[in-house]
Amino acid sequence: MTSHPPSPASVADLFAADGRLKAIPRRAARREALLAHLAASLFETGRDYREPEVNEALKGVHEDFPALRRYLVTGGFLSRTKDGAAYRRQQRTGTPGGAIPAVA
């Protein structure tokens, strides 16, 4: 039996009434759904973000913003320049097997 990742709408139960994340999910599929939701709701496509901007956006969601930032990058939701100065939201449609898109 194969399990399908939950839809972004199914992440609502991960958030408290104040809009902050209760905990970062341990299950990969659940965490991926959360990351997709965060990328879509916090970061615009086609815009570069400096690390302090990314941190500030993620601080509003959870105290462990460095972990969220790392998950967003390793999961292919955000790309990061080699020097770490700029981040950019990535489109993940058609990414086979969860492969991470190349970073420029």
VOBA-300183 format. One record per residue (C-alpha): x, y, z. Coordinates in steps of 0.02 Angstrom, whole numbers, plus 50000, padded with zeros to 5 digits. Example, Ala and Ser with C-alpha at 12.3 -4.5 7.8 and 13.67 -1.06 7.14 Angstrom:
VOBA-300183
506154977550390
506844994750357
This chain:
VOBA-300183
500005000050000
500735016849950
500405032450049
500175049149963
500815065250039
499455075250124
498755090250032
499305107550093
497545110050163
497865095550283
499235105050376
497995116250468
498025104850621
499905107950638
499585126050688
498955133150852
497545145850859
498825160050856
499475154050687
501125147250754
501715129750716
501475117650863
502945106650812
503945102250657
503285085350598
504475070550606
503605060550469
504365065250302
502725066150205
501915076950337
503455088350348
503485089950158
501665095550157
502085108450290
503595114650193
502565116350033
501285126550131
502625137750209
503505140650043
501875145249957
501225156350096
502835165250151
503885167249993
503475174449822
504065165549665
505385175149567
505985185849711
507665184849800
507665185349989
509135189350102
509425177250246
508785189550378
507145190950279
506965171950273
507345170850458
506085184350502
504705175850402
505065158950483
505215166150660
503395170950646
502975152550624
504135143150742
505575146550861
506715134050772
506805144550614
508555138050567
507865120350556
506395126050449
507585135850335
508705120650317
507215109250279
506575121550148
508275121650061
508645102950071
506855099150019
507025109749863
505725122749913
507025136649925
508675137849833
510155146449911
511665154449830
513345146349870
513815160749985
512135159550076
511735177750042
510145175149940
508685163049941
507345160449809
505735150249808
505805135349691
504395127449592
504385108849631
503115102949504
503735087749411
505235085049526
505515066249512
505695056549673
505975071949780
507595076649691
508275093549739
508335106049595
510035112849550
510535129149632
511305142649524
